[in-house]
Amino acid sequence: MNKIEVAAALIEDAAAELRQMEEYVGERKLCYYPFPKQRLRDDLKMIRRITLDIEKEMELNYEQ
């Protein structure tokens, strides 16, 4: 699996997490929020790191 495929998988996971959160908020339940936001944050951080790494690799390849 290359970096683009990993980023795509993380984007899909983050989108699914966000959809679940939006559905739950849409129901306006007043009990404990069952979906921790940390997993979404972690996915977004990993996406950012991977895209920065890809960008650095592109810069190195164009300099040569």
C-alpha positions, 0 to 999 in steps of 0.5 A: 500500500503506497502513501496515497492509498493510506491517505485515502483510507484515512480520509474514508475513515475520518469521513465515516467518523464525522458522519456518525458524529453528525447523525448523533448530534442531529438526533439531539440526544442529551446523554453521553456522547458515544463517539470519541473525537480523538480518533477523528483528530488522529486520522486528520493528523496522520493525513496531514503528515502523509501529505507533507511527506508526499510533498517533500518527496515531490520537491526532492524528485523535482530538484534532481 
